[in-house]
Amino acid sequence: MELENVIGRIPIGTYEVVDFGSGNGRLTVPLLKRGYKVTAIDVSEESHLELKELVKKLGYTVKTAGSLLKLKNIKTVVGCDILHHVDMETALRNIHKTLNRGGTIIFSEPNALNPVWYLYFILKGIIKYEKNIVYMSRWNIYKTLKKNGFKNIEVDGLGLFPRSIFRNKLICKINDRLGNLPFIKIFAYRYILRAQKTHE
C-alpha cells in the first residue's frame, strides 16, 4: 500500500522518475509497469545487476547510476525505506541540488514513534541495521526537509498497524485512514512525505 501512496503522489505530467535507493526494484518495477521512465540510484552494483535482469525479463529497460549527483534538473525523486539507512540530511541536501525548480520528492518511511517497528526488527534480528529509524519522527522529518530548502512539505500518516496482519480490505482501509487522523498520526505506522524545491 505504501508503494501506491508514493506512486499516487507523483505530479501529473511526470514521465521520468528517479528511484533513490532502488535496491533490486521494489519501487522501480511498479513504476515501469505504470509507464514511467526510471533511473534507479543505488550504491550496490549487485542490486543494479539484479534489477536489470529482472526488468529485462519483464520486457522493460531501466537506467542505473551509483550516485544521484551525476544527474541534473530532475523533476521527481521517489524512494521507499531508504532515508533511515543513509544520512538523511546529506541525502536531502544532495537531492535538493539535483532537482529542478518545482521538483518534487516523495518518500515512504517507517515512523520512529510506532512501537510495532521495534518489535518487528528485534524478532527479525535486524535492529542493528535499522537503528536510524529513531530519526524518522514526523517532527524530525519536517525539520530536516525545511532545513535543506524544501517547501510545501506534507508528512502524512499511513496506518497504525502493518496491513499484513489484516485479511479484510475494509479493515485495511480503516487502518490506513486512522494513521492520518490528527494527533493519532504522531504514532502512524508509516509516513508518506512529499515536498518541493521552490527556490534556488
QUIPE-V615974 format. One line per field, one symbol per residue. psi: psi as a letter, one per 40 degrees, with the letter a starting at -180 (. if undefined). Layout:
BEGIN
psi=???
END
This chain:
BEGIN
psi=dddddddeehihehdhihhhfdbfeddddddddeeihhhhhiehdddddddddddddefiiiiiiehdeeiifidhhiihfddeeihddddddddddeiiheiiihihiihdeheddddddddefeddeededeefiddddddddddfeiifhhgiihidihdeeiehddddddddddeeiiddedeidiihihiihei.
END
